[in-house]
Amino acid sequence: MLTFRDSAREDFNRVAAFPANASEAFYMFPKGTFPVEPQFLYELSLTSRVPTIIEYNGEPVGYSNLYDGLNHTT
């Protein structure tokens, strides 16, 4: 069963291992490099909204987050 939860620092070792090559890493985060560094992903997650881990039977199988690409002024 798929579930989701907020990400935690320790998740990023696993998330960094998701892309198998530079092309996959580019789709994961275009400004990054391959191999993916867990600490870099963690720091990047601190600037995003809702960093989320997707789990299948309790094992992390995906990661998602939201970015605010617009500078909003009120």
N, C-alpha and C positions, 0 to 999 in steps of 0.2 A: 504494500500500500504506500502511496506517495503522501508525504506530509511536508510541512515547511515550518521553519523557525528562524528567529534572528540568528545572524552569524555570530561566531565567537572567534577570538584571535587564533585559537588552536585549529580552527577549520581551514585556515589558509594554506597549511602544508598540503592538505588533500586537494584543495581547489587549484593550487599551483600545478598539480600533477595532471589536471584534466586535459590540457592541450598536448597533443602528441608531436606537434611540429610547429614551426614558425607561422605557417599559414593559419592554423587553428588558433594560435595565440593572438594573431592579428585580429581575428573576429571576436576574440574574447575582450581584448582591450587594445585598440590600434596604437596607442602611445607607448605600449610596453615592449619588452624584448623577450626573446626566447633563449634559454629556458626561463620560465617565469619564476620570479623570486617571491616566496610567500610573504616576506616582510613588506615588499612593495605593494602587493595586493591588499594586505591588511591596511597599510597607510592610505591607499586609494579608497578603501571602503569607508574610512573615516570622513571622507569628503562627499560621499554619496548618500542617498536617502534609501532607507529600508533595505540594507544589505541582508539578503535572505539565503539560507541554505535549504535546498530541496533534498529530502531523504527518501530512500526506498528501503523499507524494512529496517529503518534505523541507521542506514549507511548513507553518507553524503554522496549524491549523484549529480547535483547541479547547484549553480549559484546564480543569483540575480540581484540587481539593484536598480535604482533610478537615479538619473542625473538631471539636474536643473540646468539645461543648456541655455536658458534665457536669463538675462539680467532684468529682473522685475523691479520696478520702482513704484512706490505707492504714494 
